[in-house]
Amino acid sequence: MPLYILTCHDKTGALDLRMATREAHLAWAAEHKTGALKLGGPLLSEDDAMAGSFFIVEADSKAEVKAFNASDPYTKAGLWDRVEISRFRAVIGPQL
């Protein structure tokens, strides 16, 4: 099954929204860790503040990745300024 990189950048000044939604987001991620979600974690600013999220997702299509992202509590809360979805092939490191 194809892999996708899902990169989500927080809106400027949205750290309070991120923190208020974080528990629900982590519960959502835990539900998906044995399925579509292969790897994930926060993007960090130069001063180590959370500034977005990065995921590697296994899915049949980009539309499936969009649906996956739409179910994220962070997405539902309006945290993202910009979302990018790209196909990915693991060549170096563990095969996901």
C-alpha positions in Angstrom: 0.0 0.0 0.0 1.3 3.5 -0.8 2.8 5.8 1.8 2.1 9.5 2.2 3.8 12.3 4.1 1.2 14.5 5.8 2.7 17.8 7.0 0.5 20.2 8.9 1.7 23.7 9.9 0.0 25.4 12.8 -1.5 28.9 12.4 0.7 31.6 13.9 0.0 32.1 17.6 -2.1 28.9 17.9 -0.1 27.2 20.7 -2.9 27.6 23.2 -5.3 26.0 20.8 -2.9 23.1 20.2 -2.4 22.5 23.9 -6.2 22.7 24.6 -6.8 20.0 21.9 -3.7 17.9 22.5 -5.2 15.2 24.7 -7.9 14.5 22.2 -5.4 14.5 19.3 -3.1 12.0 21.2 -6.1 9.7 21.8 -7.0 9.9 18.1 -3.4 9.1 17.2 -3.3 6.1 19.5 -6.4 4.7 17.8 -4.6 4.8 14.5 -1.2 3.6 15.4 -1.8 0.0 14.4 -3.5 1.0 11.2 -2.8 3.8 8.8 -0.5 5.9 11.0 3.0 4.6 10.7 5.0 7.5 12.2 4.1 10.9 13.6 5.1 13.7 15.9 5.2 17.5 16.3 7.2 19.8 14.0 9.3 22.1 16.2 10.4 25.7 15.8 14.0 26.7 16.3 13.3 27.3 20.0 11.7 23.8 20.3 8.1 25.1 20.5 5.5 22.8 18.8 4.6 24.4 15.4 2.9 21.7 13.4 2.6 17.9 12.9 4.3 15.4 10.7 2.8 12.0 9.8 3.7 9.1 7.6 0.4 7.5 6.6 -0.3 4.3 4.7 -3.3 4.7 2.4 -4.7 3.7 -1.0 -5.1 7.3 -2.2 -4.6 11.0 -1.4 -8.3 11.3 -0.8 -8.0 8.6 2.0 -5.2 10.7 3.6 -7.4 13.8 3.4 -10.2 11.9 5.2 -7.7 10.7 7.8 -6.5 14.3 8.4 -10.1 15.5 8.6 -10.8 13.2 11.5 -7.9 14.6 13.6 -9.1 16.8 16.5 -6.5 19.4 15.6 -8.0 19.7 12.1 -11.5 19.9 13.6 -10.3 22.7 15.9 -8.9 24.7 13.1 -5.3 24.5 14.2 -3.7 24.2 10.7 -2.6 27.1 8.6 -1.3 24.9 5.8 -1.5 21.1 5.0 0.7 19.3 2.5 0.2 15.7 1.3 3.0 14.0 -0.7 3.5 10.4 -1.9 6.6 8.8 -0.2 8.7 5.7 -0.7 11.0 4.6 2.1 14.4 3.7 0.7 16.8 4.3 3.6 16.0 3.1 7.1 13.3 0.8 8.3 10.7 -0.2 5.7 7.3 1.0 6.9 
